[in-house]
Amino acid sequence: MKRLRLNVGIAGLVLIAAGAGMLLHLKGRQRLGEPGVRCVAGDGLRVTIQLPERVGEFVSTNVEPTKLELDVLPKDTSFGRRLYRAPDGFQVLLSVVLMGTDRTSIHKPEYCLTSQGWQILNRETIAVPMERPHRYALPVREFTAGRLVQQENGQQVRQTAVYMFWFVAQDRLTASHWGRIGWLTWDLVRHGVLPRWAYVSAFVGCPAGQEAQAAERAKRFLEAAVPEFQRTAGPPAMAAAP
């Protein structure tokens, strides 16, 4: 039994060493892919992501990344974030996190919500119809979330929100975190390219019971906004048969 455990331990060490050697080999020959969002050279390692200032009736203000994001995420992580407001007060917080040479810039989207006290109540994958640059279906993951917030008077108020997100790189588009990991591994091993993934999200707060209406309006906003900043599109939709 001791001999068996020893052999298993040695085999495990060999596999770890082989895996580490493979990663070092890939890192030595990899090149960084092009981003799937529009950006220009920025400050140092970061780039400036070009989100539109206006989207239809929506006007926007720039939102800077938080100190926590700047401190925790890799130094070549780039951010784009704007708060869009319609004349009736409806708001959409559109955010883009773009990785550089370090893939840890992007993490599972669930962490973004739960770390702020939100509880995810419903999850589904939807398709947002896009008309530009051609007709296609944008794959989007949609969460409905809620949380209790205590006000200064001690009263607890329930907040609800709709959170939509997807991932995009050069010629790559998915709503799945694990799908993104799969594409990243494939492109790195098969082509020697580290795809430069961007994590795009839209956050909409809404009154309880109005999540469906908020989601529909957010989809219309994305239909107009996405072609203004995203370079990668999905495959053209097939024309309907007569």
ZIWO-V996238 format. One record per residue. N is the residue number from 1. RES is the residue in one letter. SS is DSSP state (~ for helix, > for strand, _ for the rest). OMEGA is omega in radians with two decimals (* if undefined). Layout:
n: [N,N]
res: [RES,RES]
ss: [SS,SS]
omega: [OMEGA,OMEGA]
This chain:
n: [1,2,3,4,5,6,7,8,9,10,11,12,13,14,15,16,17,18,19,20,21,22,23,24,25,26,27,28,29,30,31,32,33,34,35,36,37,38,39,40,41,42,43,44,45,46,47,48,49,50,51,52,53,54,55,56,57,58,59,60,61,62,63,64,65,66,67,68,69,70,71,72,73,74,75,76,77,78,79,80,81,82,83,84,85,86,87,88,89,90,91,92,93,94,95,96,97,98,99,100,101,102,103,104,105,106,107,108,109,110,111,112,113,114,115,116,117,118,119,120,121,122,123,124,125,126,127,128,129,130,131,132,133,134,135,136,137,138,139,140,141,142,143,144,145,146,147,148,149,150,151,152,153,154,155,156,157,158,159,160,161,162,163,164,165,166,167,168,169,170,171,172,173,174,175,176,177,178,179,180,181,182,183,184,185,186,187,188,189,190,191,192,193,194,195,196,197,198,199,200,201,202,203,204,205,206,207,208,209,210,211,212,213,214,215,216,217,218,219,220,221,222,223,224,225,226,227,228,229,230,231,232,233,234,235,236,237,238,239,240,241,242]
res: [M,K,R,L,R,L,N,V,G,I,A,G,L,V,L,I,A,A,G,A,G,M,L,L,H,L,K,G,R,Q,R,L,G,E,P,G,V,R,C,V,A,G,D,G,L,R,V,T,I,Q,L,P,E,R,V,G,E,F,V,S,T,N,V,E,P,T,K,L,E,L,D,V,L,P,K,D,T,S,F,G,R,R,L,Y,R,A,P,D,G,F,Q,V,L,L,S,V,V,L,M,G,T,D,R,T,S,I,H,K,P,E,Y,C,L,T,S,Q,G,W,Q,I,L,N,R,E,T,I,A,V,P,M,E,R,P,H,R,Y,A,L,P,V,R,E,F,T,A,G,R,L,V,Q,Q,E,N,G,Q,Q,V,R,Q,T,A,V,Y,M,F,W,F,V,A,Q,D,R,L,T,A,S,H,W,G,R,I,G,W,L,T,W,D,L,V,R,H,G,V,L,P,R,W,A,Y,V,S,A,F,V,G,C,P,A,G,Q,E,A,Q,A,A,E,R,A,K,R,F,L,E,A,A,V,P,E,F,Q,R,T,A,G,P,P,A,M,A,A,A,P]
ss: [_,~,~,~,~,~,~,~,~,~,~,~,~,~,~,~,~,~,~,~,~,~,~,~,~,~,~,~,~,_,>,>,_,_,_,_,>,_,>,>,>,_,_,_,_,_,>,>,>,_,_,_,_,>,>,_,_,>,>,>,>,>,_,_,_,_,~,~,~,~,~,~,_,_,_,_,_,>,>,>,>,>,>,>,>,_,_,_,_,_,>,>,>,>,>,>,>,>,_,_,_,_,~,~,~,_,_,_,~,~,~,~,~,~,_,_,_,_,>,>,>,>,>,>,>,>,>,>,>,>,_,_,_,_,_,>,>,>,>,>,>,>,>,>,>,>,>,>,>,>,_,_,_,_,_,>,>,>,>,>,>,>,>,>,>,>,>,>,>,_,_,>,>,>,_,_,~,~,~,~,~,~,~,~,~,~,~,~,~,~,~,_,>,>,_,_,_,>,>,>,>,>,>,>,>,>,_,_,_,_,~,~,~,~,~,~,~,~,~,~,~,~,~,~,~,~,~,~,~,>,_,_,_,_,_,_,_,_,_,_,_,_]
omega: [3.11,3.14,3.12,3.13,3.13,3.14,3.11,3.12,3.12,3.13,3.12,3.12,3.11,3.13,3.11,3.13,3.13,3.11,3.11,3.12,3.11,3.12,3.10,3.12,3.13,-3.13,-3.12,-3.07,-3.08,2.98,-3.08,3.13,3.10,3.11,3.09,3.08,-3.12,3.14,3.09,3.13,-3.09,-3.08,3.08,-3.07,-3.05,3.05,3.10,3.14,-2.99,3.01,-3.11,3.09,3.12,3.03,-3.08,3.14,-3.09,2.94,-3.01,2.98,3.14,3.11,-3.11,3.05,-3.12,3.09,3.14,3.12,-3.12,-3.11,-2.98,-3.06,-3.14,-3.01,3.12,3.02,3.13,-3.06,2.95,-3.07,3.10,3.08,-3.09,-3.11,3.03,-3.13,-3.14,3.09,3.11,-3.04,3.06,3.04,-3.11,-3.04,3.06,3.03,-3.06,3.13,3.00,3.13,-3.11,-3.06,-3.13,3.05,-3.07,-3.12,3.14,-3.09,3.13,-3.11,-3.11,-3.09,-3.04,3.12,3.11,3.06,3.14,3.02,-3.13,-3.05,-3.12,3.13,3.04,3.07,-3.10,3.06,3.10,-3.11,3.12,3.14,-3.12,-0.06,2.98,-3.12,3.09,3.13,3.10,3.12,-3.06,3.02,-3.07,3.05,2.89,-3.02,3.10,3.07,3.06,3.14,3.14,3.14,-3.09,3.14,3.11,-3.13,3.11,-3.13,3.13,3.06,3.07,-3.09,3.01,-3.10,-3.14,-3.14,3.02,-3.12,-3.09,3.01,3.11,3.12,3.12,-3.10,-3.13,3.03,-3.04,3.05,-3.12,3.01,3.09,3.12,3.13,3.11,3.14,-3.14,-3.13,-3.10,-3.14,-3.10,-3.03,-3.01,-3.10,-3.10,2.99,-3.09,-3.09,-3.04,2.98,3.10,-3.07,-3.13,3.06,-3.11,-3.14,3.00,-3.10,3.06,3.11,-3.12,-3.12,-3.11,-3.10,3.13,3.13,3.14,3.13,3.13,3.08,3.11,3.10,3.08,-3.12,3.11,3.13,-3.00,-2.98,-3.13,-3.11,-3.08,-3.07,-3.11,-3.09,3.08,3.10,3.12,-3.14,3.10,3.11,3.09,3.14,3.13,3.12,*]
